[in-house]
Each structure stands twice: as structure tokens, then as C-alpha cells.
Amino acid sequence: MPELPEVEVIARGLDHTLKGRTILSAEVPGLTRLSDPAESLVPRVVGRTIVRAYRRAKVLLVEMDDRSTLVFHLKMTGRVVHGQTRPMNKHDRIAFNLDDGSQLVFSDMRKFGYVRSFTPGELGNWEFLRKVGPEPLETEAALMAERVLHRKSAIKGLLLNQTVVAGVGNIYADESLFRAGIHPETKGSRIGRARAETLFTELQAVLKLAIKENGSSISDYVNASGDAGAFQNSFNVYGKKGQQCVQCGTVLKSTTVAGRTSTFCPQCQRKR
């Protein structure tokens, strides 16, 4: 699933190319189950001019000139690509035709993602946005640390909990825990303030690096132009069970935390 860096890269790309473009029409080969119905979605956006594209947590938002917002949640295999008009393929769910002849296409092979349209009042009352935690790149590490210090859940699960911290998934949880030297099963209440602050400092650093490298492409992710990311080439632990630790040479192991596979170094990340 695309995480904060991947969605941020897409949002930045779309904000650059879509701002000021007007939606003339839409083609709807077949929307996903959780999307708004085409008969209500399309009339809301046709004729509207795009003001900006931005991100909240793992969600991509495209704001219109009437302050309504198109929301894309990519889930596992969703893509949002802006480019020249092309024939629809079997994974395309909706295509927005723009006034400069270009096209904004939402595709989703596994159909878990969705696209919805919200008025300003509806967006502010959307339960997802009301519950999601603070943005890790916009919040001081010390303040983020406070959110886990008194929790008895495993720290990996807390990082994945979108009400605790927004936008973090399996990749960047594993990578930041490794950089901070914290075992993924360590309870939040056992970490201590100094190490918790280190964790969120490392999380911020790894998120910034991933954004700089255009995100991580493992299977389906591409940016707004259809290009793959490169940060997967810099992984220290994610997906590397059985390989040697880059720091100490110990063989990396994995465990399951909060239902997700967590890869770690048993020497550098000793359990407490």
C-alpha cells in the first residue's frame, strides 16, 4: 500500500501539473465498490477548475474552485496518473478529461481503492479525517513521542495505527524502528522518552529521504507521471528477512506485529 511518501510525491506532482486545469468530462469504465456512484460523482466535478492537490495521511485530495474536494484512497494497488489522453485499459476506473487535452486517470487492479467527492462541510465531517492522527512531518518529535509513551501496545502497532500517527505503514515503520534501534514488539510504555523521541526523529528523516527518492516502488506504485520510485534501493530491513544486517552483519529475522510482517535485526534491535 502506498504510504505517506508515495502519496506525498503524487500530490506534489499533481499540484504542479493540475493547478488551473478545468475538468471538461469524465469516462467511467467501472468505479470501485467504495467509490461514489458515477451519477453523483461526475456532475459534481465536470466544469470545475482545480485549485490544488495535497495529501492528508495516505489520502490524496484534489480541491476545486467551489471548495469541493475529490478524494482518492489508493489502498493496495491504486494509481492516479496525469498525462496525455490514452485508450482506457481494464484496470482504469475513471478518467477525467481536462481543458488542455490531458487526462487524470484513477486505476486500481484489485478494486480496494476509491474516489469520492465531498463538499467543504462533508469533508470536515468525514469520520476518517476526524480520527486520523497528526502528520509526522508537521509535528515535533517530542510531541509525537508523547502519543506512545504510556501505551501498552507494541510500538510497531502504534506506528501503524492511523489515529496515533498519520500516514505510516509497514515499510517506514520497519525502517524507522531499525534506525532507532528499537525492537518492533517493544511496548510503547517500555521505550522511554529519549528513545521515543529518537524514533520519531528517525521516522521524520526516513520519510523525507523517501520523498526525495520519489517513494518506494515494490509492485504497483508509480508517481503522478507514471514513473517508479527509487527508495526501495535504500531499505535497511524491510523485506530483507534472511539477509545480513547492514550495521552488524547479523541475519535479519521477522515476526508478526499487529497482523503485519515486521523485519528487524535481533542484535541492533534487542527486545526490552
C-alpha positions, 0 to 999 in steps of 0.5 A: 500500500502506498504510504505517506511518501508515495502519496506525498510525491503524487500530490506534489506532482499533481499540484504542479501539473493540475493547478488551473486545469478545468475538468471538461468530462469524465469516462467511467469504465467501472468505479470501485465498490467504495467509490461514489456512484458515477451519477453523483460523482461526475456532475459534481466535478465536470466544469470545475477548475482545480485549485490544488492537490495535497495529501492528508495521511495516505489520502490524496485530495484534489480541491476545486474552485467551489471548495469541493474536494475529490478524494482518492484512497489508493489502498493496495494497488491504486494509481492516479496518473496525469498525462496525455489522453490514452485508450482506457485499459481494464484496470482504469476506473475513471478518467477525467478529461481536462481543458488542455487535452490531458487526462487524470486517470484513477486505476486500481487492479484489485478494486480496494481503492476509491474516489469520492467527492465531498463538499467543504462541510462533508469533508470536515465531517468525514469520520476518517479525517476526524480520527486520523492522527497528526502528520509526522512531518508537521509535528515535533518529535517530542510531541509525537513521542508523547502519543506512545509513551504510556501505551501498552501496545507494541510500538510497531502497532502504534506506528501503524495505527492511523489515529496515533500517527498519520500516514505510516505503514509497514515499510517506514515503520520497519525502517524507522524502528531499525534506525532507532534501534528499537525492537518492533514488539517493544511496548510503547510504555517500555521505550522511554522518552529519549528513545521515543523521541529518537524514533520519531526523529528517525521516522521524520528523516526516513520519510523525507529521504523517501520523498526525495527518492520519489517513494518506494516502488515494490509492485504497483506504485508509480508517481503522478507521471507514471514513473517508479520510485527509487527508495526501495534501493535504500531499505535497511530491513524491510523485506530483507528477512534472511539477509545480513544486517547492514550495521552488524552483519547479523541475519535479519529475522521477522515476526508478526506485529499487529497482523503485519510482517515486521523485519528487524535485526535481533542484535541492533534491535534487542527486545526490552 
